[in-house]
Amino acid sequence: MTVVVVTPNAADNALAAGFLAEEGIETRSCATLGELLTLLGREHNSAQAEASFHILRKAGIPSLNVDLMFGLPGQSLEQWKSTLARTITLGPDHISAYCSSGVRR
C-alpha cells in the first residue's frame, strides 16, 4: 500500500486527484479543519480542506483520513466540538487528533 500525505492546497486540483486515484494511491489527507488555522501559519483554510476532501473522494481515492489539532491558542471547547462534528460529517475512514504545541510554522 502506498500512502501519500496531501495538504489541502495541493489537493485542490481534480486532475492531480485523478492521477493519484489512477496510480492506486491511498491518500492520507492532512486536511485540518478549524477556524484557527491561520494562527499556526497554515496556507489553507477550513473551506479549502473540506473541498479537497470532497475532490479526493470524488476522484476515487479508496481511503481518506483527516488530521485534526486541538489545544490551539485561543481555541474554545465549543470550537473543538464544532470542528470534530464537521469532520465526522465528512465521513473520513480515519480521524487523527493531535494536541497543538502552539508553535507557528
Secondary structure as GFF3:
##gff-version 3
##sequence-region A 1 105
A	DSSP	beta_strand	3	6	.	.	.	ID=ss1
A	DSSP	alpha_helix	14	22	.	.	.	ID=ss2
A	DSSP	beta_strand	26	29	.	.	.	ID=ss3
A	DSSP	three_ten_helix	37	40	.	.	.	ID=ss4
A	DSSP	alpha_helix	46	58	.	.	.	ID=ss5
A	DSSP	beta_strand	65	70	.	.	.	ID=ss6
A	DSSP	alpha_helix	77	90	.	.	.	ID=ss7
A	DSSP	beta_strand	94	99	.	.	.	ID=ss8
###
